[in-house]
């Protein structure tokens, strides 16, 4: 966002080297636990923020299932704290809350509209739904401008968890047979992190962009096809199979209806094959700083600092 006219202040629990912060577009980093004091300190130093993107919270269905209480505290608790302080100090701030397609629960094949009923089946999705509702309530009370961004399956370099990371590590180790959970027919809407970030910036810039938005590409890819494409990108001939047993809390199908999002700009600039090629390139370089090679991405530098 620093390249789009915003002066960006970040929050981190641990110090980040100034050069790394600047490379990522941050004008400043506030270091410390996420508590009212750190938000008030930033407000005194930098003034009222025009936009806040609240990226604190859980990002794993599995972790949320293992410890629902901790997931609730990280996700709901941090957002509750933020909206309380914003309401007191800066009610005119535009708040972007990153939610998840997990709130939709079990749906039939086809694109899911933002107006579809929410009925999450995972602890992760339930907490996201509750946090969405709380943010809407606080926005009404304080008069804040709220955007709920329901991310579908974001992927790309620097992601060291979830399905692609698991597959890549097993392929990198030289396994000739890789068995994954599920049936292979489960489908997800995979959006590259560059595209997801670009759409967040668009939503931050347009005053008319308010309410709930799906952040996806509008295309669904079965996990079997995804795994095969990644194996090809990593030059692996490994045999990929599935257990046939789906993980509790995982819906069979997720595909974003992006008609509302498309009103604010082009959505998917990075084709899946190109994005997977860059992810594979990054993996083969040990997750270190590399220049990405895919068309349209070769000016983006990603590293593992911070």
C-alpha positions in Angstrom: 0.0 0.0 0.0 3.0 2.2 0.4 3.3 2.3 -3.4 -0.3 3.5 -3.7 -0.1 6.7 -1.7 -0.6 5.3 1.8 1.9 5.9 4.6 1.7 2.5 6.2 2.4 1.8 9.9 2.6 -1.8 10.9 2.3 -3.6 14.3 4.6 -6.4 15.3 5.3 -8.4 18.5 9.0 -8.4 17.7 11.4 -5.9 16.2 11.8 -5.9 12.4 14.9 -4.5 10.7 14.2 -1.0 9.3 15.5 -2.1 5.8 13.1 -5.0 5.7 10.2 -2.9 6.9 11.0 -0.3 4.2 11.3 -3.0 1.5 7.8 -4.2 2.4 6.4 -0.6 2.2 6.1 0.2 5.9 6.9 3.8 6.9 7.0 2.7 10.6 6.6 -0.4 12.8 5.2 -0.2 16.3 6.6 -3.1 18.4 4.8 -4.7 21.3 1.8 -6.8 22.4 -1.4 -5.9 20.7 -3.0 -3.9 23.5 -4.9 -0.6 23.8 -1.6 1.1 24.8 0.2 0.4 21.5 -2.8 1.6 19.5 -3.1 4.8 21.5 0.7 5.4 21.1 0.4 5.0 17.4 -2.5 7.4 17.3 -0.6 10.0 19.3 2.5 9.7 17.0 0.9 9.4 13.6 -2.6 10.7 14.0 -5.9 9.1 13.1 -5.6 6.3 10.4 -7.5 6.6 7.2 -7.6 2.8 6.8 -6.9 -0.1 9.1 -6.4 -3.7 7.8 -6.7 -6.0 10.8 -4.5 -9.0 10.0 -4.3 -10.5 13.5 -6.0 -13.8 14.0 -5.9 -17.5 13.2 -5.4 -18.7 9.7 -5.9 -22.4 10.1 -9.0 -24.6 10.3 -6.9 -27.3 11.9 -5.4 -25.1 14.6 -8.8 -23.7 15.4 -10.3 -27.2 15.8 -7.4 -28.2 18.1 -7.8 -25.1 20.4 -11.1 -23.3 19.8 -10.6 -21.0 22.8 -7.2 -19.8 21.7 -8.6 -19.2 18.2 -11.5 -17.2 19.5 -9.2 -15.0 21.7 -6.8 -14.3 18.8 -9.5 -13.6 16.2 -12.5 -12.2 18.0 -10.6 -10.8 21.0 -8.1 -8.8 18.9 -10.8 -7.4 16.6 -13.0 -6.5 19.6 -10.1 -4.6 21.2 -9.3 -2.8 17.9 -12.9 -1.7 17.2 -13.3 -0.4 20.7 -10.1 1.8 20.5 -11.0 2.9 17.0 -14.5 3.9 18.1 -13.0 6.0 20.8 -10.1 7.6 19.0 -10.9 7.5 15.2 -14.5 6.6 14.3 -14.1 7.9 10.8 -11.4 5.2 10.0 -12.1 2.8 7.3 -11.8 -0.7 8.7 -11.0 -3.8 6.5 -11.7 -7.0 8.4 -10.2 -10.1 6.7 -12.8 -12.9 7.1 -12.9 -16.2 5.2 -15.0 -18.3 2.8 -15.3 -20.8 5.7 -18.3 -18.8 7.0 -20.4 -20.2 4.1 -20.1 -23.8 5.2 -21.5 -26.5 3.0 -22.6 -25.2 -0.4 -23.5 -26.8 -3.7 -21.2 -26.4 -6.7 -21.1 -23.0 -8.3 -20.2 -19.5 -7.4 -21.1 -18.3 -3.9 -22.5 -14.8 -3.6 -21.9 -12.6 -0.6 -25.6 -12.7 0.0 -25.6 -16.5 0.5 -26.6 -17.7 3.9 -23.7 -18.3 6.3 -23.6 -21.6 8.1 -20.0 -22.5 9.1 -19.2 -26.1 9.9 -15.7 -25.5 11.4 -14.7 -23.7 14.6 -12.6 -21.5 12.4 -15.6 -20.5 10.3 -17.8 -20.0 13.4 -15.3 -17.6 15.0 -14.9 -15.6 11.7 -18.7 -15.3 11.5 -19.0 -14.1 15.1 -16.2 -11.6 14.5 -17.9 -10.3 11.3 -21.1 -9.7 13.3 -19.3 -7.9 16.1 -17.5 -5.6 13.6 -20.8 -4.7 11.9 -22.3 -3.9 15.3 -19.4 -1.8 16.3 -19.4 0.0 12.9 -23.0 0.9 13.4 -22.4 2.1 17.0 -19.4 4.3 16.1 -20.2 5.2 12.5 -17.1 3.4 11.1 -16.8 2.5 7.4 -16.5 -1.3 7.4 -15.3 -3.7 4.7 -15.5 -7.4 5.3 -13.2 -9.2 2.9 -14.0 -12.9 2.7 -10.8 -14.5 1.4 -11.0 -17.7 -0.4 -7.8 -19.8 -0.8 -4.9 -17.4 -0.8 -1.5 -18.9 -1.8 1.9 -17.8 -2.9 5.6 -17.4 -1.8 6.2 -17.0 1.9 3.3 -19.2 2.8 4.7 -21.9 5.1 1.5 -23.8 6.0 -1.6 -25.3 4.5 -2.0 -27.7 1.5 0.5 -26.3 -1.0 3.3 -26.1 1.6 2.6 -29.7 2.7 2.7 -31.0 -0.8 5.8 -29.0 -1.7 7.8 -30.2 1.3 7.0 -33.8 0.5 7.9 -33.4 -3.2 11.1 -31.5 -2.2 12.2 -34.4 0.0 12.1 -36.7 -3.0 9.0 -38.8 -2.2 7.9 -40.8 -5.2 4.4 -41.4 -3.7 2.4 -38.7 -1.9 -0.8 -39.5 -0.2 -3.1 -36.7 0.8 -6.2 -36.5 2.9 -9.6 -36.1 1.2 -10.9 -37.4 -2.1 -9.1 -35.1 -4.5 -12.4 -33.9 -5.8 -12.6 -31.1 -3.2 -12.4 -27.8 -5.0 -11.2 -24.4 -3.9 -10.9 -20.9 -5.4 -7.1 -20.3 -5.3 -6.1 -16.6 -5.6 -2.4 -15.5 -5.6 -1.3 -13.3 -2.7 -0.4 -10.5 -5.2 -3.9 -10.4 -6.6 -5.5 -10.6 -3.1 -3.3 -7.8 -1.8 -4.1 -5.7 -4.9 -7.9 -6.0 -4.3 -7.5 -5.0 -0.7 -5.8 -1.8 -1.9 -8.6 -1.2 -4.3 -11.2 -1.6 -1.6 -9.2 0.8 0.6 -9.1 3.4 -2.1 -12.7 3.5 -3.2 -15.1 5.3 -0.8 -18.1 3.5 -2.4 -16.6 0.1 -1.5 -18.4 -0.8 1.7 -19.9 -4.0 3.0 -18.9 -7.6 2.3 -16.7 -8.8 -0.6 -15.5 -12.2 -1.8 -11.8 -12.2 -2.5 -11.2 -14.9 -5.0 -10.9 -15.5 -8.8 -14.3 -16.9 -9.6 -12.7 -20.2 -10.6 -12.6 -23.4 -8.6 -9.8 -26.0 -9.0 -10.0 -29.6 -7.6 -7.3 -30.5 -5.2 -6.2 -33.4 -7.4 -5.6 -31.0 -10.3 -3.8 -28.5 -7.9 -1.4 -31.2 -6.6 -0.6 -32.4 -10.1 0.1 -28.8 -11.3 2.4 -28.2 -8.4 4.2 -31.5 -8.9 4.7 -30.5 -12.6 6.1 -27.1 -11.5 8.5 -28.8 -9.2 9.6 -31.2 -11.9 8.4 -34.2 -9.9 6.9 -37.4 -11.2 5.6 -38.5 -7.8 2.4 -40.5 -7.8 -0.3 -38.5 -5.9 -3.2 -40.3 -4.3 -5.9 -39.5 -1.7 -7.1 -41.4 1.3 -10.8 -40.8 0.4 -11.4 -39.4 4.0 -12.2 -35.7 4.2 -11.2 -33.7 7.2 -14.0 -32.6 9.5 -14.9 -29.0 9.0 -13.8 -29.0 5.3 -16.5 -28.3 2.8 -16.4 -30.0 -0.6 -16.6 -26.9 -2.7 -15.7 -23.2 -2.5 -15.9 -20.9 -5.5 -16.3 -17.1 -5.2 -18.9 -15.1 -7.0 -16.7 -12.0 -7.8 -19.1 -9.9 -9.7 -19.3 -7.3 -6.8 -15.5 -7.3 -6.4 -15.0 -6.8 -10.2 -16.7 -3.4 -10.1 -13.5 -2.1 -8.5 -10.9 -3.4 -10.9 -9.3 -6.4 -12.6 -9.3 -9.4 -10.2 -6.9 -12.1 -11.2 -3.8 -11.1 -13.0 -1.8 -14.2 -12.0 -2.9 -17.5 -13.7 -2.7 -20.5 -11.4 0.0 -22.2 -13.4 2.2 -19.1 -13.3 1.6 -18.6 -9.6 2.4 -22.2 -8.8 5.6 -21.9 -10.9 6.7 -19.0 -8.7 5.8 -20.9 -5.5 7.8 -23.9 -6.7 10.8 -21.7 -7.5 10.6 -20.1 -4.1 10.4 -23.5 -2.4 13.4 -24.8 -4.3 15.4 -21.8 -3.1 14.6 -22.7 0.5 12.1 -20.0 1.2 14.8 -17.3 1.0 14.7 -14.0 -0.7 14.4 -14.5 -4.5 13.4 -12.6 -7.5 10.2 -14.2 -8.8 10.3 -15.2 -12.4 6.7 -15.3 -13.6 5.4 -12.7 -16.0 4.1 -9.7 -14.2 5.7 -10.7 -10.9 9.4 -10.3 -11.6 9.6 -7.0 -9.8 8.2 -8.5 -6.6 10.8 -9.6 -4.0 9.7 -11.9 -1.2 11.8 -13.0 1.8 11.4 -14.8 5.1 12.3 -12.0 7.4 10.0 -10.5 10.0 
